[in-house]
Amino acid sequence: MILLLVLAAGAYYDVREHRIPNWWVAVSAVCGILLSMVESGAPPGPAAYLKECGLFLARMLTVSALFFPLFICRMIGAGDIKLAALICGYSGFAGGASAIGLGFLIGAFWSFLKMMVKGSFHERFCHLAAYIRRIYHTKTITAYYDKARDGTEAVIPLGVCLFFGTMAFIMMPG
């Protein structure tokens, strides 16, 4: 439940400001670490607390490292990576991967609908094809999204999608 509150606030910031503040991620991580210490079931003690803290932070760091190339290419924002890291920090790798995957599916569906409504489906895929060709020919990775060039019309708040993906994962039976 705490994770959903964390993600709801992150989604709010993503919609309102198009960014997720670092202070919010830090507070959320501390809450997650404390929660994992309480829920670990291990006998109280410094070793158990350090282990839970280390595992939580390791999950966050791993997810951040995995998604960092998408940030370098400007395909997702740093705030989206921070929220994905928090999801895995709270839920573990298996649950977190499922929740993030559902969030990405929601984002893909939202993007598809947005392109269909705005009639930009062909334009966006031509842009993607040109991007892939440019990388192939120049052998350099450049930003896929440039706000000055692309505007904000094609952008979706992925934080909202991650929130709903996590909610869907939590509500799934089994």
Residue pairs with C-beta under 8 A, 6 or more apart in sequence:
2 31
2 32
2 35
2 90
3 32
3 86
3 87
3 90
3 91
3 166
4 163
4 166
4 167
4 170
6 28
6 31
6 32
6 86
6 90
7 83
7 86
7 87
7 159
7 162
7 163
7 166
8 163
9 24
10 20
10 24
10 25
10 28
10 79
10 82
10 83
10 86
10 159
10 162
10 163
11 157
11 159
11 160
11 162
11 163
13 19
13 20
13 21
13 24
13 79
13 159
14 20
14 79
14 80
14 83
14 157
14 158
14 159
14 160
15 157
15 159
15 160
18 77
18 152
18 155
18 157
19 77
19 78
19 79
20 78
20 79
20 80
20 82
20 83
20 159
22 82
25 82
25 83
25 85
25 86
28 86
29 56
29 57
29 60
29 86
29 89
32 56
32 86
32 89
32 90
33 52
33 53
33 56
33 57
33 89
35 90
36 52
36 53
36 55
36 56
36 89
36 90
37 48
37 49
37 52
37 53
40 48
40 51
40 52
42 48
42 51
42 52
56 89
56 90
57 89
59 85
59 88
59 89
59 92
59 93
59 96
60 85
60 86
60 88
60 89
61 85
62 88
62 93
63 81
63 84
63 85
63 87
63 88
63 89
63 96
63 100
64 81
64 82
64 85
67 76
67 80
67 81
67 84
67 85
68 81
70 76
70 81
71 77
71 78
71 81
72 141
73 141
73 142
73 143
73 144
74 143
74 144
74 145
74 146
75 144
75 145
76 158
77 158
79 159
80 158
80 159
80 162
83 158
83 159
83 162
83 163
84 96
84 100
84 103
84 162
87 96
87 99
87 100
87 103
87 162
87 166
88 96
88 97
88 100
89 96
90 96
91 99
91 166
91 169
95 169
98 169
99 162
99 165
99 166
99 168
99 169
99 170
100 162
100 165
101 165
102 164
102 165
102 166
102 168
102 169
103 158
103 161
103 162
103 163
103 164
103 165
103 166
104 161
104 165
105 165
106 161
106 164
106 165
106 168
107 156
107 158
107 161
110 156
110 161
111 154
111 156
112 121
114 120
114 154
114 156
115 121
115 124
115 154
118 153
120 153
120 154
124 154
127 150
128 144
131 142
131 144
134 142
135 141
135 142
145 154
145 155
